[in-house]
Amino acid sequence: MANQAESATAGNVAASGGGYGASATAGAGRSAGHEVIPFVSQVPGTPVSFPSFHGRTVSWVAVTVIMAAFLMGGLALVFGPIWWLFWVSLGLAAVGALMGLATGIFDDWY
């Protein structure tokens, strides 16, 4: 469990005289070793910055393989139909999906 502040109620923030920039533990009897956590407004439209994370390279490779397979399969149906190319692209999409699952692609989101 994360190291949390003692009490982060709205009453403590109001008692400390803080607004949006005040910390949740300001004036609430801080003890040594506790990190001061800033108060973040939960009002929609309030700008909040999050760390930038765009996924791992192996996840992007799996997505690229799947997208190329779908493009190739779609073109095989439009310009033919070229059934052997369609089935090869379907197999390639399945390989890309299995590669994504094997590497934990769903763990890459925020």
DSSP file (Angstrom, degrees, kcal/mol; ACC not computed):
  #  RESIDUE AA STRUCTURE BP1 BP2  ACC     N-H-->O    O-->H-N    N-H-->O    O-->H-N    TCO  KAPPA ALPHA  PHI   PSI    X-CA   Y-CA   Z-CA
    1    1 A M              0   0    0      0, 0.0     3,-0.0     0, 0.0     2,-0.0   0.000 360.0 360.0 360.0 146.2    0.0    0.0    0.0
    2    2 A A        -     0   0    0      1,-0.1     2,-0.9     0, 0.0     0, 0.0  -0.286 360.0-100.7 -70.5 154.6    1.2    3.5   -0.8
    3    3 A N        -     0   0    0     31,-0.0     2,-0.2    -2,-0.0    -1,-0.1  -0.674  54.1-171.3 -75.2 106.3    2.6    5.8    1.9
    4    4 A Q        -     0   0    0     -2,-0.9    31,-0.1     1,-0.1     2,-0.0  -0.591  24.8 -99.2-104.0 162.8   -0.5    8.0    2.5
    5    5 A A        -     0   0    0     -2,-0.2     3,-0.2     1,-0.1    -1,-0.1  -0.284  39.4-107.6 -70.8 163.4   -1.0   11.2    4.5
    6    6 A E  S    S-     0   0    0      1,-0.3     2,-0.4    22,-0.0    -1,-0.1   0.988  95.9  -8.0 -59.3 -65.3   -2.6   10.9    7.9
    7    7 A S        -     0   0    0     17,-0.1    -1,-0.3    21,-0.1     2,-0.0  -0.983  57.7-175.9-139.1 125.7   -6.0   12.4    7.1
    8    8 A A        +     0   0    0     -2,-0.4     2,-0.2    -3,-0.2    17,-0.1  -0.342  32.6 142.2-117.8  50.2   -6.9   13.9    3.8
    9    9 A T     >  -     0   0    0     15,-0.2     4,-1.3     1,-0.1     3,-0.4  -0.481  63.5-114.5 -87.6 163.3  -10.4   15.2    4.4
   10   10 A A  H  > S+     0   0    0      1,-0.2     4,-2.4     2,-0.2     5,-0.2   0.806 114.5  63.4 -65.4 -28.3  -11.8   18.4    3.0
   11   11 A G  H  > S+     0   0    0      1,-0.2     4,-2.3     2,-0.2    -1,-0.2   0.877 100.8  50.5 -64.8 -37.2  -12.1   19.7    6.6
   12   12 A N  H  > S+     0   0    0     -3,-0.4     4,-1.4     2,-0.2    -1,-0.2   0.868 110.8  48.6 -68.3 -35.7   -8.3   19.5    7.1
   13   13 A V  H  <>S+     0   0    0     -4,-1.3     5,-2.0     2,-0.2     4,-0.4   0.914 113.7  46.6 -69.4 -42.2   -7.7   21.4    4.0
   14   14 A A  H ><5S+     0   0    0     -4,-2.4     3,-1.0     1,-0.2    -2,-0.2   0.879 111.1  52.6 -67.0 -37.1  -10.2   24.1    5.0
   15   15 A A  H 3<5S+     0   0    0     -4,-2.3    -1,-0.2     1,-0.3    -2,-0.2   0.799 105.7  54.2 -69.0 -28.3   -8.8   24.2    8.5
   16   16 A S  T 3<5S-     0   0    0     -4,-1.4    -1,-0.3    -5,-0.1    -2,-0.2   0.536 113.5-118.5 -83.8  -4.7   -5.3   24.8    7.2
   17   17 A G  T < 5 +     0   0    0     -3,-1.0     2,-0.2    -4,-0.4    -3,-0.2   0.680  66.1 143.1  80.0  16.8   -6.5   27.8    5.1
   18   18 A G      < -     0   0    0     -5,-2.0    -1,-0.3    -6,-0.2     2,-0.1  -0.536  28.7-179.0 -94.8 157.8   -5.5   26.1    1.9
   19   19 A G        -     0   0    0     -2,-0.2     3,-0.5    -3,-0.1    -1,-0.1   0.045  66.3 -32.9-118.4-128.6   -7.2   26.1   -1.5
   20   20 A Y  S    S+     0   0    0      1,-0.2    21,-0.1    -2,-0.1    19,-0.1   0.833 140.0  43.7 -69.2 -32.3   -6.1   24.4   -4.6
   21   21 A G  S    S+     0   0    0     17,-0.1    -1,-0.2    19,-0.1     2,-0.1   0.522  90.7 104.5 -92.6  -5.2   -2.4   24.7   -3.9
   22   22 A A  S    S-     0   0    0     -3,-0.5    17,-1.5    16,-0.1     2,-0.2  -0.395  72.4-116.6 -76.6 153.3   -2.5   23.7   -0.2
   23   23 A S  B >   -A   38   0A   0     15,-0.2     3,-0.9     1,-0.1    -5,-0.1  -0.567  16.1-123.3 -88.2 156.8   -1.4   20.3    0.9
   24   24 A A  T 3  S+     0   0    0     13,-1.9   -15,-0.2     1,-0.2   -17,-0.1   0.705 111.2  42.0 -71.0 -19.8   -3.7   17.9    2.5
   25   25 A T  T >  S+     0   0    0     12,-0.3     3,-2.0   -17,-0.1     2,-0.3   0.330  78.3 130.7-110.4   7.5   -1.6   17.6    5.6
   26   26 A A  T <  S-     0   0    0     -3,-0.9    -8,-0.1     1,-0.3   -10,-0.0  -0.458  88.6  -1.6 -65.1 122.7   -0.6   21.2    6.1
   27   27 A G  T 3  S+     0   0    0     -2,-0.3    -1,-0.3     1,-0.1    -2,-0.1   0.508 103.0 111.4  78.1   4.0   -1.3   22.1    9.7
   28   28 A A  S <  S-     0   0    0     -3,-2.0    -2,-0.1   -21,-0.0   -21,-0.1   0.026 100.1 -84.6-101.2  28.1   -2.6   18.6   10.5
   29   29 A G        -     0   0    0      1,-0.1     2,-0.1    -4,-0.1    -3,-0.1   0.991  52.4-154.1  74.0  62.9    0.3   17.6   12.7
   30   30 A R        -     0   0    0     -5,-0.2     2,-0.3   -25,-0.0    -1,-0.1  -0.428   6.9-155.6 -68.0 142.0    3.0   16.3   10.3
   31   31 A S    >   -     0   0    0     -2,-0.1     3,-1.5     1,-0.1     2,-0.0  -0.817  31.8 -82.6-114.4 160.8    5.4   13.8   11.7
   32   32 A A  T 3  S+     0   0    0     -2,-0.3     3,-0.1     1,-0.2    -1,-0.1  -0.333 111.7  27.8 -63.8 137.7    8.9   13.1   10.4
   33   33 A G  T 3  S+     0   0    0      1,-0.3     2,-0.4    -2,-0.0    -1,-0.2   0.304  88.2 118.8  96.9  -8.9    9.1   10.8    7.5
   34   34 A H    <   -     0   0    0     -3,-1.5    -1,-0.3     1,-0.0     2,-0.3  -0.771  61.0-129.4 -94.7 136.3    5.7   11.5    5.9
   35   35 A E        -     0   0    0     -2,-0.4     2,-0.6    -3,-0.1    -1,-0.0  -0.601  18.8-122.7 -82.1 139.1    5.6   12.9    2.5
   36   36 A V        -     0   0    0     -2,-0.3    -1,-0.1   -31,-0.1   -32,-0.0  -0.743  26.2-156.5 -84.1 121.0    3.5   16.0    1.9
   37   37 A I        -     0   0    0     -2,-0.6   -13,-1.9     3,-0.0   -12,-0.3  -0.866  15.2-126.3-101.5 123.9    0.9   15.2   -0.8
   38   38 A P  B     -A   23   0A   0      0, 0.0     2,-0.4     0, 0.0   -15,-0.2  -0.351  25.6-108.1 -70.1 149.4   -0.4   18.2   -2.7
   39   39 A F        -     0   0    0    -17,-1.5     2,-0.5   -20,-0.1   -20,-0.0  -0.640  33.6-160.9 -76.2 126.3   -4.2   18.7   -2.9
   40   40 A V        -     0   0    0     -2,-0.4     2,-0.1    -3,-0.0   -19,-0.1  -0.952  16.5-127.5-113.1 123.0   -5.4   17.9   -6.4
   41   41 A S        -     0   0    0     -2,-0.5     5,-0.1     6,-0.1   -21,-0.0  -0.442   9.8-157.9 -68.4 138.5   -8.8   19.3   -7.4
   42   42 A Q        +     0   0    0     -2,-0.1    -1,-0.1     2,-0.1     3,-0.0   0.120  50.6 127.5-102.0  18.9  -11.2   16.7   -8.8
   43   43 A V    >   -     0   0    0      1,-0.1     3,-1.9     2,-0.0    -2,-0.1  -0.621  69.3-109.1 -77.0 129.8  -13.3   19.4  -10.6
   44   44 A P  T 3  S+     0   0    0      0, 0.0    -1,-0.1     0, 0.0    -2,-0.1  -0.337 103.7  29.2 -59.7 137.9  -13.8   18.5  -14.3
   45   45 A G  T 3  S+     0   0    0      1,-0.3    -2,-0.0    -3,-0.0    -3,-0.0   0.280  84.2 129.2  94.7  -9.5  -11.8   20.8  -16.6
   46   46 A T    <   -     0   0    0     -3,-1.9    -1,-0.3     1,-0.1     2,-0.3  -0.671  65.6-116.7 -78.3 126.0   -9.0   21.4  -14.0
   47   47 A P        +     0   0    0      0, 0.0     2,-0.4     0, 0.0    -6,-0.1  -0.460  38.7 175.7 -68.6 127.7   -5.7   20.8  -15.7
   48   48 A V        -     0   0    0     -2,-0.3     2,-0.4    -8,-0.1    -3,-0.0  -1.000  22.2-137.3-130.1 130.8   -3.8   17.9  -14.1
   49   49 A S        -     0   0    0     -2,-0.4     3,-0.0     3,-0.0     0, 0.0  -0.759  19.0-171.9 -94.8 134.5   -0.5   16.7  -15.4
   50   50 A F        -     0   0    0     -2,-0.4     2,-0.0     1,-0.0    -2,-0.0  -0.860  35.0 -92.0-116.4 154.3    0.2   13.0  -15.7
   51   51 A P        -     0   0    0      0, 0.0     2,-0.5     0, 0.0    -1,-0.0  -0.366  43.6-112.5 -65.7 146.1    3.6   11.4  -16.6
   52   52 A S        +     0   0    0     -2,-0.0     2,-0.4     2,-0.0    -3,-0.0  -0.690  44.6 163.1 -84.0 124.4    4.0   10.6  -20.3
   53   53 A F        +     0   0    0     -2,-0.5    57,-0.1     1,-0.0     3,-0.1  -0.944  14.8 177.3-143.9 119.7    4.1    6.9  -21.1
   54   54 A H        -     0   0    0     -2,-0.4    55,-0.1     1,-0.3    54,-0.1   0.141  50.5 -99.2-112.3  18.4    3.6    5.7  -24.7
   55   55 A G        -     0   0    0     53,-0.2    -1,-0.3    52,-0.1     2,-0.2  -0.044  46.0 -61.8  90.3 167.2    4.1    1.9  -24.2
   56   56 A R     >  -     0   0    0      1,-0.1     4,-1.6    49,-0.1     3,-0.2  -0.480  42.0-116.2 -87.2 160.9    6.9   -0.5  -24.8
   57   57 A T  H  > S+     0   0    0      1,-0.2     4,-2.1     2,-0.2     5,-0.2   0.878 114.1  56.8 -64.3 -39.4    8.5   -1.1  -28.1
   58   58 A V  H  > S+     0   0    0      1,-0.2     4,-1.8     2,-0.2    -1,-0.2   0.838 105.6  52.2 -64.4 -31.8    7.5   -4.8  -28.2
   59   59 A S  H  > S+     0   0    0     -3,-0.2     4,-2.2     2,-0.2    -1,-0.2   0.901 108.8  49.2 -69.1 -40.5    3.8   -3.7  -27.8
   60   60 A W  H  X S+     0   0    0     -4,-1.6     4,-2.3     2,-0.2    -2,-0.2   0.840 108.6  54.1 -67.9 -32.0    4.1   -1.3  -30.7
   61   61 A V  H  X S+     0   0    0     -4,-2.1     4,-2.3     2,-0.2    -1,-0.2   0.921 108.9  48.3 -65.8 -42.9    5.7   -4.1  -32.8
   62   62 A A  H  X S+     0   0    0     -4,-1.8     4,-2.1     1,-0.2    -2,-0.2   0.910 112.5  48.3 -63.3 -42.1    2.7   -6.4  -32.0
   63   63 A V  H  X S+     0   0    0     -4,-2.2     4,-2.6     1,-0.2    -1,-0.2   0.894 110.9  51.2 -65.3 -39.8    0.2   -3.6  -32.9
   64   64 A T  H  X S+     0   0    0     -4,-2.3     4,-2.6     2,-0.2     5,-0.2   0.896 109.2  50.5 -65.0 -40.3    2.1   -2.9  -36.2
   65   65 A V  H  X S+     0   0    0     -4,-2.3     4,-2.1     2,-0.2    -2,-0.2   0.921 112.5  47.0 -62.8 -43.7    2.0   -6.6  -37.1
   66   66 A I  H  X S+     0   0    0     -4,-2.1     4,-2.2     2,-0.2    -2,-0.2   0.921 113.4  47.7 -65.2 -43.7   -1.8   -6.7  -36.5
   67   67 A M  H  X S+     0   0    0     -4,-2.6     4,-2.3     1,-0.2    -2,-0.2   0.904 111.5  50.0 -65.8 -40.8   -2.4   -3.5  -38.4
   68   68 A A  H  X S+     0   0    0     -4,-2.6     4,-2.6     1,-0.2    -1,-0.2   0.889 110.3  51.5 -63.9 -38.1   -0.3   -4.7  -41.4
   69   69 A A  H  X S+     0   0    0     -4,-2.1     4,-2.5    -5,-0.2    -2,-0.2   0.911 110.4  47.8 -65.7 -41.9   -2.2   -8.0  -41.4
   70   70 A F  H  X S+     0   0    0     -4,-2.2     4,-2.3     2,-0.2    -2,-0.2   0.901 113.1  48.5 -65.9 -39.8   -5.6   -6.2  -41.5
   71   71 A L  H  X S+     0   0    0     -4,-2.3     4,-2.4     2,-0.2    -2,-0.2   0.931 113.1  47.3 -63.7 -45.5   -4.5   -3.9  -44.2
   72   72 A M  H  X S+     0   0    0     -4,-2.6     4,-1.9     1,-0.2    -2,-0.2   0.895 113.3  48.7 -64.0 -40.7   -3.1   -6.8  -46.3
   73   73 A G  H  X S+     0   0    0     -4,-2.5     4,-1.5     2,-0.2    -1,-0.2   0.884 111.2  49.9 -67.0 -39.1   -6.3   -8.8  -45.7
   74   74 A G  H  X S+     0   0    0     -4,-2.3     4,-1.9     2,-0.2    -2,-0.2   0.909 111.6  47.6 -65.8 -41.8   -8.5   -5.9  -46.7
   75   75 A L  H  X S+     0   0    0     -4,-2.4     4,-2.6     1,-0.2    -2,-0.2   0.851 107.6  57.3 -67.4 -33.1   -6.5   -5.3  -49.9
   76   76 A A  H  < S+     0   0    0     -4,-1.9     6,-2.4     1,-0.2    -1,-0.2   0.856 110.1  44.4 -65.1 -33.8   -6.7   -9.0  -50.7
   77   77 A L  H >< S+     0   0    0     -4,-1.5     3,-0.6     4,-0.2    -2,-0.2   0.851 115.5  47.1 -77.3 -34.7  -10.5   -8.8  -50.5
   78   78 A V  H 3< S+     0   0    0     -4,-1.9    -2,-0.2     1,-0.2    -3,-0.2   0.925 116.0  41.7 -73.6 -44.5  -10.8   -5.6  -52.6
   79   79 A F  T 3< S-     0   0    0     -4,-2.6    -1,-0.2    -5,-0.1    -2,-0.1  -0.061 135.6 -26.9 -96.3  33.5   -8.4   -6.6  -55.4
   80   80 A G  S <  S-     0   0    0     -3,-0.6    -3,-0.2     2,-0.1     2,-0.1  -0.077  71.4-100.8-155.7-101.2   -9.4  -10.1  -56.0
   81   81 A P        -     0   0    0      0, 0.0     2,-1.0     0, 0.0    -4,-0.2   0.342  50.4-173.7 -74.4 134.8  -10.6  -11.7  -53.9
   82   82 A I     >  -     0   0    0     -6,-2.4     4,-1.9     1,-0.2     3,-0.3  -0.836   2.7-173.7-101.3  94.3   -7.2  -13.3  -53.4
   83   83 A W  H  > S+     0   0    0     -2,-1.0     4,-2.4     1,-0.2     5,-0.2   0.843  76.7  54.9 -66.3 -36.9   -8.2  -16.0  -50.9
   84   84 A W  H  > S+     0   0    0      1,-0.2     4,-1.9     2,-0.2    -1,-0.2   0.893 110.9  47.1 -65.5 -36.7   -4.7  -17.3  -50.1
   85   85 A L  H  > S+     0   0    0     -3,-0.3     4,-2.3     2,-0.2    -1,-0.2   0.864 110.4  53.5 -70.6 -35.7   -3.5  -13.8  -49.2
   86   86 A F  H  X S+     0   0    0     -4,-1.9     4,-2.0     2,-0.2    -2,-0.2   0.937 111.2  44.7 -61.7 -47.0   -6.6  -13.2  -47.1
   87   87 A W  H  X S+     0   0    0     -4,-2.4     4,-2.1     2,-0.2    -2,-0.2   0.852 112.0  52.3 -69.3 -34.3   -6.0  -16.4  -45.0
   88   88 A V  H  X S+     0   0    0     -4,-1.9     4,-2.2    -5,-0.2    -1,-0.2   0.915 110.8  47.9 -64.8 -41.8   -2.3  -15.7  -44.7
   89   89 A S  H  X S+     0   0    0     -4,-2.3     4,-2.3     2,-0.2    -2,-0.2   0.860 108.9  53.8 -68.6 -33.7   -3.1  -12.2  -43.4
   90   90 A L  H  X S+     0   0    0     -4,-2.0     4,-1.9     2,-0.2    -1,-0.2   0.911 110.1  47.5 -64.1 -41.7   -5.6  -13.7  -41.0
   91   91 A G  H  X S+     0   0    0     -4,-2.1     4,-2.1     2,-0.2    -2,-0.2   0.880 110.7  51.8 -64.6 -38.3   -3.0  -16.0  -39.6
   92   92 A L  H  X S+     0   0    0     -4,-2.2     4,-2.3     2,-0.2    -2,-0.2   0.877 108.0  51.5 -66.7 -37.5   -0.5  -13.1  -39.3
   93   93 A A  H  X S+     0   0    0     -4,-2.3     4,-2.3     2,-0.2    -1,-0.2   0.894 109.7  50.2 -64.5 -39.3   -3.1  -11.1  -37.3
   94   94 A A  H  X S+     0   0    0     -4,-1.9     4,-2.4     2,-0.2    -2,-0.2   0.890 109.6  50.6 -65.7 -38.6   -3.6  -14.1  -35.0
   95   95 A V  H  X S+     0   0    0     -4,-2.1     4,-2.4     2,-0.2    -2,-0.2   0.913 110.8  49.5 -64.1 -42.3    0.2  -14.3  -34.5
   96   96 A G  H  X S+     0   0    0     -4,-2.3     4,-2.2     2,-0.2    -2,-0.2   0.891 110.8  49.7 -63.3 -39.8    0.3  -10.6  -33.7
   97   97 A A  H  X S+     0   0    0     -4,-2.3     4,-2.3     2,-0.2    -2,-0.2   0.909 112.0  47.3 -66.3 -41.8   -2.5  -11.0  -31.2
   98   98 A L  H  X S+     0   0    0     -4,-2.4     4,-2.5     2,-0.2    -2,-0.2   0.882 110.8  52.5 -65.8 -37.2   -0.8  -13.9  -29.5
   99   99 A M  H  X S+     0   0    0     -4,-2.4     4,-1.6     2,-0.2    -2,-0.2   0.904 109.6  49.8 -64.0 -40.4    2.5  -12.0  -29.4
  100  100 A G  H  <>S+     0   0    0     -4,-2.2     5,-2.4     1,-0.2     4,-0.4   0.911 113.0  45.6 -64.4 -42.4    0.7   -9.1  -27.8
  101  101 A L  H ><5S+     0   0    0     -4,-2.3     3,-0.8     1,-0.2    -2,-0.2   0.882 111.2  52.9 -67.5 -37.9   -0.9  -11.3  -25.1
  102  102 A A  H 3<5S+     0   0    0     -4,-2.5    -1,-0.2     1,-0.2    -2,-0.2   0.820 111.5  45.9 -68.1 -30.2    2.4  -13.1  -24.5
  103  103 A T  T 3<5S-     0   0    0     -4,-1.6    -1,-0.2    -5,-0.2    -2,-0.2   0.443 116.3-110.2 -93.9   0.7    4.3   -9.9  -23.9
  104  104 A G  T X 5 +     0   0    0     -3,-0.8     3,-1.5    -4,-0.4    -3,-0.2   0.946  49.6 170.4  75.2  48.9    1.6   -8.4  -21.6
  105  105 A I  G > <S+     0   0    0     -5,-2.4     3,-1.3     1,-0.3    -4,-0.1   0.782  72.2  62.0 -65.9 -26.7    0.3   -5.6  -24.0
  106  106 A F  G >  S+     0   0    0      1,-0.3     3,-0.5    -6,-0.2    -1,-0.3   0.574  92.7  65.4 -78.1  -7.5   -2.6   -4.8  -21.7
  107  107 A D  G <  S+     0   0    0     -3,-1.5    -1,-0.3     1,-0.2    -2,-0.2   0.444  84.7  77.7 -87.8  -0.3   -0.2   -3.8  -18.9
  108  108 A D  G <  S+     0   0    0     -3,-1.3    -1,-0.2    -4,-0.1   -53,-0.2   0.474  71.5  96.3 -90.6  -2.2    1.1   -0.9  -20.9
  109  109 A W    <         0   0    0     -3,-0.5   -55,-0.1     1,-0.1   -54,-0.0  -0.354 360.0 360.0 -87.0 172.4   -1.8    1.5  -20.4
  110  110 A Y              0   0    0    -57,-0.1    -1,-0.1    -2,-0.1    -3,-0.0   0.477 360.0 360.0 -64.3 360.0   -2.0    4.2  -17.8
